[in-house]
Structure formats: structure tokens, C-alpha cells
């Protein structure tokens, strides 16, 4: 059996901590082993990762804020990277990992399909990864799986495809605090509009999902329409992280459509708000044969994001070098803890 992949966890926010926990749990599988941890938060630096995530026994891995030193000392096979949504803010972090000879699997949403928003950064990352013989890929639950990879997989049984629609309905009240803040839970309608105007608010990655899907199918569009609207609470709702009064913002309704000759070929519809009921993920393919998938209860995003990061690590380690998207890798799948 090959040696376990040496993993460095880069970023120890809620998702990063959960990812580190998953790696430690899966270390019994002899597929992965936690070798290092990086974060700039002074409250985390110097602490044992096991202590940070609430485990009783030490794991012998201490959090450091010196990324280059950690990478040099641990020589990881793969870095699991969970710091921010925006590629221009963490581009250098990825380059540092690649130059150290480590494959990178990142939850950065804009990295899921970076060629549209950041073509120059994408070219640079691809060149750096190829130079150092490593793979860089962005993934997660959305983008990365629920509204793109899952839909692409569904078309594998079709001789031809005319149209695809994807829906995701999420109760943000059951998710982590940062996500509830991200969708504007508790804001006034005016405050929502102000944040929306910044272009960095709400769900990041829907455009990336649309374009990854289109690229995978060989489609191009004459027009792309995108909308981000608030979902207004009809009654007061409280979560452990937010209080939403009636007529305040409960979350978002985000849609994007790709058109050819005024016909919608691809439609993605995301509703993510506190108090949502009948959560689900759905992929409908108009094709030969048609495919209609519905996941009742939906894919729980926090858990699934961690799973996609960890499960993609072996796939990235075996891929050819360069910058990739999930459509370029084998079908994602879990590996056992025993």
C-alpha cells in the first residue's frame, strides 16, 4: 500500500477546522495524515490542532503563521486550503504552496472556474503548477459539486442534451454563522442593497458553476443573465448565530441563466435563507434520455464541503500537473476510514 498522503491544512476557520478533524479521523485509513497547519490568527498560532478542534489527545501538529516554514519542514503531498472566497486575495498563498511542490485543493469559490473573472491569475497559477509538477484545483459543495459536478455527471447517460436546470434550496439557519452573515440574515432591505452593490456579497461561485458546466458540455452562450435578490422573512426566526425579524432579510435568491438565440440552455437557481423548508437539490436534464434527480433534504453544505476537499486530495495527487477544475478530474468519491 502506498504511503499516506501528507496533508497540510492552510486556514483554520470553521471549515478548515472541520477539514483538519476529518483528516485526523481518516488517518486510520492509511490514505492521509495531518502533517502541518497554517493560520495567521494569533489566538490559534502555537496551539496543537487537536486542542483547537476540541479533541482530548494531542495530535502533535502545532498551528504556525509561517507558511513557507511549515511547507519546507513538512514537505506535504497536498495542501487543503480554506482561507477566502476571492482569488485575487489569496493567489500568492496558492503560488507559495505550488512552489513548495505541494498539490493544492482549495475551497476558494472563484478558483472553481477562474478563467472568466481572473484569466491572468489563472494563467499564472497554471504555469506555476506545471513548473513545479503539481495540481491546483478549487472545489467544495457549491461550487464544486451540487450545482455543477453533479449535473455534469447526470448527463453521462444522455446521448444528447438540450437543456439543464439546477435548483438548490438551503436552510441557512442550520448552517455555520459566517454563512448566515454571508447571505445577509438579519439585514434591512436597504443594507442588503448596499452590500450587494459591493459585488463581494452573497453566494460566490454561481457564475463559476455555470461556466464549468458549459465548458464541460462544449456549450457557449450569447448572453448570461444573473440576479441576486433578498428573501424577506414573513415571520421572526432565531438561530444560534442570528436573529431575523419579520420583514428583514432572511437570505438570498440567486439565479443565473445561459442563453443561445434567446433560448435558456442552462439555468441555476439558488435559494439560501434562514427558515427555508423542504430543502433539496435537483438536477433536471432535458435530453435523450431525460434525467431528473432530486435529493430530498438537500446536501448539507458544511459537511459536504469538507468531504469534497478531503476526498479530492487523492485525485489531485494523481492528476497531471497544472490548474484544473472538477470537470477535469475523475468522478469524486469517498474513501473509507477503515
Order of alpha helices (4+ residues) and beta strands (2+ residues): beta-alpha-beta-alpha-beta-alpha-beta-alpha-beta-alpha-beta-alpha-beta-alpha-alpha-alpha-beta-beta-beta-beta-beta-beta-beta-alpha-beta
